[in-house]
């Protein structure tokens, strides 16, 4: 009897380990088909999976993942895209462009009621007042009025420069009223030259404003005010309810976006731009992690034992169902038969 058992086991092993084992291939396919046929609710233990995911998302684990994969991945992308001539429109099919234009036309500025009062207007005025003063002084130096250009260079509060600075601090209406009084009765030629000065100034106004803003930010008072403004805004965001933020999101034409997304993805995915990103990142991941075992990766996350226990519990249940199936019984008969 023992010899018969040994002979039967040896025959089964021989049939399953042969270089061309049809029975082995049938077993693998049968197990796989049985697993794929199971309802997901029978394969997934929700409570157990939730506990595993929560345990894996610890700060050290997330930090390691970011440093090991996210940061290098972003740098690889940034380096690759720097020399790319690919246009955004290359990822968009021509047929989708009218829909994109329609979505853009439907966009409305969000109400952002949660942000009301997020920043103290007085702080903003204090921060920007010197910027506007410098912009106006720059304009003043271009005006064809004797003495005005020279006064424009002063920063001590005297002359026209001081007048403009005080006017900005005091309000735009006062500046306009006093400006009208100063400019009254200058004549057509001066008016023409004023218009030319205004046009010349408008060409450079943006750069003048940016330079003035850079100087303001670089100043100690400017940095202090900007920190206070930013701090208030951040605190308001942190204090906002998700339900309030959702009001702004709900106002977006999301149904149109969701309807368009499959067309955009299907068009972009096979293209060289997306294909290059996917291949590059898969290759980089395998280069870094390809020699590791799944067990070692789970052990690094601190959930190897728990995952093994969860897979065993579900695997035993699925295996029991497969072993009880007629197809497995037929397979066994052919394996052990003569």
ZIMO-V71812 format. One record per backbone hydrogen bond with DSSP energy under -0.5 kcal/mol. NH is the residue of the N-H (numbers start at 0). CO is the residue of the C=O. E is the energy in kcal/mol with one decimal. If there is no record, write none. Layout:
# ZIMO-V71812
nh/co/e
NH/CO/E
NH/CO/E
This chain:
# ZIMO-V71812
nh/co/e
4/0/-2.1
5/1/-2.5
6/2/-2.4
7/3/-2.5
8/4/-2.7
9/5/-2.5
10/6/-2.0
11/7/-2.1
12/8/-2.6
13/9/-2.3
14/10/-2.3
15/11/-1.7
16/12/-1.7
17/13/-0.6
20/17/-0.7
21/19/-0.9
24/20/-1.9
25/21/-2.3
26/22/-2.2
27/23/-2.4
28/24/-2.4
29/25/-2.6
30/26/-2.6
31/27/-2.5
32/28/-2.8
33/29/-2.0
34/30/-2.4
35/31/-2.6
36/32/-1.3
37/34/-1.5
41/38/-1.6
42/38/-0.9
42/39/-0.7
43/39/-2.2
44/42/-0.5
45/43/-0.9
48/44/-3.0
49/45/-2.7
50/46/-2.0
51/47/-2.2
52/48/-2.8
53/49/-2.5
54/50/-2.2
55/51/-2.3
56/52/-1.7
57/55/-0.8
61/57/-2.6
62/58/-2.7
63/59/-2.3
64/60/-2.4
65/61/-2.5
66/62/-2.6
67/63/-2.7
68/64/-2.4
69/64/-1.5
70/65/-3.0
72/68/-2.2
73/69/-2.5
74/70/-2.3
75/71/-2.4
76/72/-2.3
77/73/-2.8
78/74/-2.3
79/75/-2.2
80/76/-2.9
81/77/-1.3
82/78/-0.5
82/79/-0.7
83/80/-1.5
89/86/-1.4
90/87/-1.8
91/88/-1.6
95/92/-1.4
96/92/-0.7
96/93/-1.1
97/93/-0.5
99/95/-1.9
100/96/-2.4
101/97/-2.1
102/98/-2.3
103/99/-2.4
104/100/-2.2
105/101/-1.5
106/102/-0.8
106/103/-0.7
114/111/-1.5
115/112/-1.4
117/114/-2.3
120/118/-0.5
122/119/-0.8
123/119/-1.6
124/120/-2.7
125/121/-2.3
126/122/-2.3
127/123/-2.6
128/124/-2.2
129/125/-0.6
131/127/-2.5
132/128/-2.3
133/129/-2.3
134/130/-2.1
135/131/-2.7
136/132/-2.6
137/133/-2.1
138/134/-1.9
139/135/-2.8
140/136/-1.9
141/138/-1.4
142/138/-0.5
142/139/-1.3
144/142/-2.0
147/144/-2.1
148/144/-0.7
150/146/-1.8
151/147/-1.9
152/148/-0.7
152/149/-1.0
153/150/-1.6
161/157/-2.0
162/158/-2.1
163/159/-2.9
164/160/-2.4
165/161/-2.7
166/162/-2.3
167/163/-2.4
168/164/-2.1
169/165/-2.1
170/166/-1.6
174/170/-1.3
175/171/-2.3
176/172/-2.5
177/173/-2.7
178/174/-2.3
179/175/-2.4
180/176/-1.8
181/177/-2.2
182/178/-2.2
183/179/-0.9
185/182/-1.1
190/186/-1.9
191/187/-2.5
192/188/-2.3
193/189/-2.4
194/190/-2.2
195/191/-2.1
196/192/-2.4
197/193/-2.6
198/194/-2.5
199/195/-2.7
200/196/-2.5
201/197/-2.4
202/198/-1.3
203/199/-0.7
203/200/-1.0
204/200/-0.9
207/203/-2.4
208/204/-2.8
209/205/-2.5
210/206/-2.5
211/207/-2.5
212/208/-2.6
213/209/-2.6
214/210/-2.3
215/211/-2.1
216/212/-2.6
217/213/-1.9
218/214/-1.0
218/215/-0.6
222/218/-2.5
223/219/-2.1
224/220/-2.6
225/221/-2.6
226/222/-2.4
227/223/-1.9
228/224/-2.6
229/225/-2.8
230/226/-2.6
231/227/-2.2
232/228/-2.1
233/229/-2.8
234/230/-2.4
235/231/-2.0
236/232/-2.2
237/233/-2.6
238/234/-1.6
239/235/-0.7
239/236/-0.9
243/240/-0.6
244/240/-1.9
245/241/-2.3
246/242/-0.9
247/243/-0.8
247/244/-0.6
248/244/-1.7
249/245/-3.2
250/246/-0.9
251/248/-1.6
253/251/-2.4
256/252/-1.6
257/253/-3.2
258/254/-1.9
259/255/-1.6
260/256/-2.2
261/257/-0.7
262/259/-0.6
263/259/-1.8
264/260/-2.7
265/261/-2.5
266/262/-1.6
267/263/-2.4
268/264/-2.8
269/265/-0.6
270/267/-1.4
273/267/-0.5
274/270/-2.5
275/271/-2.2
276/272/-1.5
277/273/-2.6
278/274/-2.6
279/275/-2.4
280/276/-2.3
281/277/-2.5
282/278/-2.4
283/279/-2.2
284/280/-2.3
285/281/-2.6
286/282/-2.2
287/283/-1.5
288/284/-3.2
289/285/-2.4
291/288/-1.7
296/292/-1.8
297/293/-2.4
298/294/-2.2
299/295/-1.9
300/296/-1.4
301/297/-0.6
301/298/-0.7
302/297/-2.3
303/297/-0.6
306/302/-2.7
307/303/-2.4
308/304/-2.2
309/305/-2.3
310/306/-2.8
311/307/-2.5
312/308/-2.2
313/309/-2.1
314/310/-3.2
315/311/-2.8
316/312/-1.3
317/313/-2.4
318/314/-2.8
319/315/-2.2
320/316/-1.5
321/317/-1.9
322/318/-3.1
323/319/-1.1
324/321/-1.7
328/324/-1.7
329/325/-2.4
330/326/-1.9
331/327/-2.8
332/328/-2.1
333/329/-1.7
334/330/-2.1
335/331/-2.7
336/332/-1.1
